[in-house]
Amino acid sequence: MITGGPPESAGAPEVEMTRVVVVSGGGSGIGSAVAGEFAAEEAHLVLTGRREQVLRETAGRLTAAHPGLPEPLTVAADLSSAGGARRVADEVAARFDRVDVVVANAGGNPAAHGGEAIPEGLERTAWAWSENFRVNTLTAVLLTEALKDRLASPGGRVVLISSIAALRGSGTGSYAASKAALHPYAFDLARELGPRGITVNVVAPGYIRDTEFFSGGLAAERERALIEQTSTGRAGTPADVADAVRWLAAPGAGQVTAQIIQVNGGAERGR
Ligand SMILES: NC(=O)c1ccc[n+]([C@@H]2O[C@H](COP(=O)([O-])OP(=O)(O)OC[C@H]3O[C@@H](n4cnc5c(N)ncnc54)[C@H](OP(=O)(O)O)[C@@H]3O)[C@@H](O)[C@H]2O)c1
């Protein structure tokens, strides 16, 4: 439950409300930590991702940690397809009359998860660019578009998870570009939804430890190099990102919209 309301209700008594919060990629890493933030306010959680078992395990862990939490709704769907995103929206609509917060967090690095399916040469370039746009851009855009008409008005919140790579490149271009595509989408959506009292923001994390992003782990030397780029001298955690998302989703953040919030220990500036 969260107390408060948008500025439009200033002067009215504060009300307690149970928010409906949709988190994509909510079963692991950053998404799981984001779900934990909203579990602490006993929100109605909707966790979506492709692996039902992973979603159920996270829902079970959150329910055990927060006895007052309403049972989370888990919806297994591939959000890079219109059908997958529509199914999530349909299940949400069947259970709730509105959505308060959408956290479009699903995404990843296809090269780390592609296995032997990754082709060579120019075909590899074509594969990497189309896969990254599918996994990182489409998953966020389709889910958001599927849910935007149901967003609480006023007071709805959209947060898209991008990356430091979108601001400075990622070495291969395709992952960075697929995340950067979310930025102008967020700016346009903020203009579209602003009159309804809904904010749209982007959180761009730097290197975050303890996720499934780097399938099989990150070489110690590479991790050291990433940490050395920070001013804080440490890797980011899923909780660092989740805390920024919680702040952007708070009722008091109603005037913060169309922004890119970086959570990277200063790494974008370098050392
Ligand atoms: N870790 C980092 O250093 C870092 C840095 C910057 C940005 N990010 C971004 O942070 C976000 C969360 O990643 P993470 O680091 O927490 O890694 P993660 O643990 O691998 O989480 C990614 C989540 O996205 C889901 N997902 C992937 N493709 C999907 C699809 N087509 N449809 C539905 N769900 C899908 C995955 O679940 P399923 O596999 O079950 O579908 C998984 O739960 C990603 O967008 C990532 O690009 C991560």
The ligand as an SDF file (V2000), in Angstrom:
LIG
                    3D

 48 52  0  0  0  0  0  0  0  0999 V2000
   23.3240   -6.4880  -15.6810 N   0  0  0  0  0  0  0  0  0  0  0  0
   23.8410   -5.3760  -16.2000 C   0  0  0  0  0  0  0  0  0  0  0  0
   25.0500   -5.0960  -16.0280 O   0  0  0  0  0  0  0  0  0  0  0  0
   22.9620   -4.4370  -16.9990 C   0  0  0  0  0  0  0  0  0  0  0  0
   23.4920   -3.1890  -17.3220 C   0  0  0  0  0  0  0  0  0  0  0  0
   22.7090   -2.2830  -18.0450 C   0  0  0  0  0  0  0  0  0  0  0  0
   21.4240   -2.6220  -18.4210 C   0  0  0  0  0  0  0  0  0  0  0  0
   20.9380   -3.8690  -18.0990 N   0  0  0  0  0  0  0  0  0  0  0  0
   19.5660   -4.1560  -18.5170 C   0  0  0  0  0  0  0  0  0  0  0  0
   18.7980   -4.4790  -17.3680 O   0  0  0  0  0  0  0  0  0  0  0  0
   17.6760   -5.2780  -17.7450 C   0  0  0  0  0  0  0  0  0  0  0  0
   17.5580   -6.4650  -16.8110 C   0  0  0  0  0  0  0  0  0  0  0  0
   18.6580   -7.3250  -17.0510 O   0  0  0  0  0  0  0  0  0  0  0  0
   19.4470   -8.0800  -15.8780 P   0  0  0  0  0  0  0  0  0  0  0  0
   20.7920   -7.5150  -15.8310 O   0  0  0  0  0  0  0  0  0  0  0  0
   18.6310   -8.1430  -14.6500 O   0  0  0  0  0  0  0  0  0  0  0  0
   19.6270   -9.5280  -16.5430 O   0  0  0  0  0  0  0  0  0  0  0  0
   18.7020  -10.8260  -16.4330 P   0  0  0  0  0  0  0  0  0  0  0  0
   18.7920  -11.3750  -15.0630 O   0  0  0  0  0  0  0  0  0  0  0  0
   19.1280  -11.6890  -17.5710 O   0  0  0  0  0  0  0  0  0  0  0  0
   17.2230  -10.3010  -16.6740 O   0  0  0  0  0  0  0  0  0  0  0  0
   16.6580  -10.1270  -17.9570 C   0  0  0  0  0  0  0  0  0  0  0  0
   15.2030  -10.5610  -17.8680 C   0  0  0  0  0  0  0  0  0  0  0  0
   14.5470  -10.2800  -19.1070 O   0  0  0  0  0  0  0  0  0  0  0  0
   13.7010  -11.3750  -19.4300 C   0  0  0  0  0  0  0  0  0  0  0  0
   13.5620  -11.4420  -20.8860 N   0  0  0  0  0  0  0  0  0  0  0  0
   14.5550  -11.4900  -21.7990 C   0  0  0  0  0  0  0  0  0  0  0  0
   14.0610  -11.5870  -23.0400 N   0  0  0  0  0  0  0  0  0  0  0  0
   12.7070  -11.6030  -22.9060 C   0  0  0  0  0  0  0  0  0  0  0  0
   11.6340  -11.7100  -23.8230 C   0  0  0  0  0  0  0  0  0  0  0  0
   11.8340  -11.8310  -25.1510 N   0  0  0  0  0  0  0  0  0  0  0  0
   10.3610  -11.6900  -23.3470 N   0  0  0  0  0  0  0  0  0  0  0  0
   10.1390  -11.5840  -22.0100 C   0  0  0  0  0  0  0  0  0  0  0  0
   11.1200  -11.4900  -21.0980 N   0  0  0  0  0  0  0  0  0  0  0  0
   12.3900  -11.5060  -21.5390 C   0  0  0  0  0  0  0  0  0  0  0  0
   14.4270  -12.6060  -18.8590 C   0  0  0  0  0  0  0  0  0  0  0  0
   13.5190  -13.6420  -18.5100 O   0  0  0  0  0  0  0  0  0  0  0  0
   13.2830  -14.9100  -19.4660 P   0  0  0  0  0  0  0  0  0  0  0  0
   14.6550  -15.3760  -19.9010 O   0  0  0  0  0  0  0  0  0  0  0  0
   12.5830  -15.8770  -18.5840 O   0  0  0  0  0  0  0  0  0  0  0  0
   12.4360  -14.4150  -20.5850 O   0  0  0  0  0  0  0  0  0  0  0  0
   15.0790  -12.0430  -17.5920 C   0  0  0  0  0  0  0  0  0  0  0  0
   14.2590  -12.2290  -16.4610 O   0  0  0  0  0  0  0  0  0  0  0  0
   17.9110   -5.6660  -19.2110 C   0  0  0  0  0  0  0  0  0  0  0  0
   17.1110   -4.8600  -20.0410 O   0  0  0  0  0  0  0  0  0  0  0  0
   19.3880   -5.3590  -19.4260 C   0  0  0  0  0  0  0  0  0  0  0  0
   19.6670   -5.0680  -20.7610 O   0  0  0  0  0  0  0  0  0  0  0  0
   21.6700   -4.7680  -17.3950 C   0  0  0  0  0  0  0  0  0  0  0  0
  1  2  1  0
  2  3  2  0
  2  4  1  0
  4  5  1  0
  4 48  2  0
  5  6  2  0
  6  7  1  0
  7  8  2  0
  8  9  1  0
  8 48  1  0
  9 10  1  0
  9 46  1  0
 10 11  1  0
 11 12  1  0
 11 44  1  0
 12 13  1  0
 13 14  1  0
 14 15  2  0
 14 16  1  0
 14 17  1  0
 17 18  1  0
 18 19  2  0
 18 20  1  0
 18 21  1  0
 21 22  1  0
 22 23  1  0
 23 24  1  0
 23 42  1  0
 24 25  1  0
 25 26  1  0
 25 36  1  0
 26 27  1  0
 26 35  1  0
 27 28  2  0
 28 29  1  0
 29 30  1  0
 29 35  2  0
 30 31  1  0
 30 32  2  0
 32 33  1  0
 33 34  2  0
 34 35  1  0
 36 37  1  0
 36 42  1  0
 37 38  1  0
 38 39  2  0
 38 40  1  0
 38 41  1  0
 42 43  1  0
 44 45  1  0
 44 46  1  0
 46 47  1  0
M  CHG  2   8   1  16  -1
M  END
$$$$
